Amino acid sequence: MTKFLGALILSVAAASCAPSVRTNVAVTHMLPPPGAMRTVAIQPYNETVASAPDFQAYSARLAAHLQAKGYTVVAPAGGPAPDYIAFFLYRIDGGTAVNQLEGRPAPATGTIITYGLRTAFSTSTRRIYMRAVTVEIVDRARFRPNDSASYLGARVYSGSVVSDGSCSTMAPVIDPMLTALFADFPGQSGGLRRVDVPVDAACGLDRLG
């Protein structure tokens, strides 16, 4: 019994220390039930995303999430017009330097009263990066590409995910952030929720997120 309890405690401790991406998800939408036999094409939100070398790979991951929710993902051109257009945006900043204190054990000197009670501190600096993923879906029949007002009128879904952590690139966090966005897709309109997504690898000193 003692061995069992010890193993259980260790497993819980390991789970609590497992790397994860902590995200905040905000959603507004007027979508019908997920899927509903609708087609959707994925397009970059702006020219910066369009020219990014990783856009095709990341958009394929977005497509997989949409397909899992019952949508049929089609090419944006060269075929039948889609019901919806999903505009995809992702970005990461240059990081902010954050100072933190690191404790060191007290030296093995002194009396039994003072031993172990003194801790020396030093200051270290790490960078924290802000990451954001946005997916906005518009009704293609109501959207006119050169009319910004029509974009707002045709928009039927807007979802954003933000996170911060020690990862300096999007590659390790794009999958967890998309998973957080689609965990309750389309979700409650006007809602804000926190989603922690476990991952297999750490990035930085402590947790991935």
Residue, then its C-alpha position, 0 to 999 in steps of 0.5 A: m500500500t505504501k509503495f502504491l501511494g508513493a507511486l501515485i504521489l510521484s505520478v501526480a507530481a510529474a503530471s503537475c510539472a509536465p510542460s504545457v502551453r497556457t492560452n487565453v481564447a476569445v471567440t465571437h461568432m454567428l456560425p451554424p452548428p459545426g460542419a453543416m456540410r459547408t466548404v471553407a477556403i483558407q487564406p492568409y490574413n495579410e501579405t506578411v503571413a502570405s510570404a511567410p515560409d511556414f504558412q503552407a505548413y501551418s494552414a494545413r494544420l488549421a485545415a485538419h482542425l476544420q475538417a475534424k469539425g465537419y468542414t470541407v476545406v477547398a482551394p481558394a481558387g480554381g474550383p467551386a466558390p467556397d461557402y466560407i473564407a477563413f483568414f489565418l493570422y499568427r505572429i510572435d513578438g521579439g520578446t521582453a526581458v524579465n528579471q528573476l531571482e534565483g536562490r542558492p542553498a546556504p553554505a554548510t557553516g554556522t550553528i544548528i540554529t542558523y544553518g540552512l536558513r540563509t539563502a543567497f540570491s542572484t538575478s538572472t534575465r530571461r525573455i518572454y515572448m507573446r504569441a497570437v493566433t487569429v482565425e476569422i471566417v467570413d461568408r464568401a457570398r456577402f464579402r467584397p474583397n475591396d470593401s472593408a465594411s463588407y468584411l465586417g458585415a460578412r464575418v461570422y466567426s472571430g477566434s483568437v488565442v494568445s499565450d506567452g512563454s520562453c519559446s522564441t518561435m511559433a513552431p513549438v506552439i502553433d499546434p497547441m494554440l490551434t488545439a486550444l482554439f478548436a477545443d470547443f469550436p465554435g464555442q460560446s460567442g462572447g466568451l473568454r476561456r483559459v485552456d492549458v494544452p499539455v505538450d511533449a517537449a519543454c522550451g526554455l527554463d520551465r514550461l513551454g507556454 
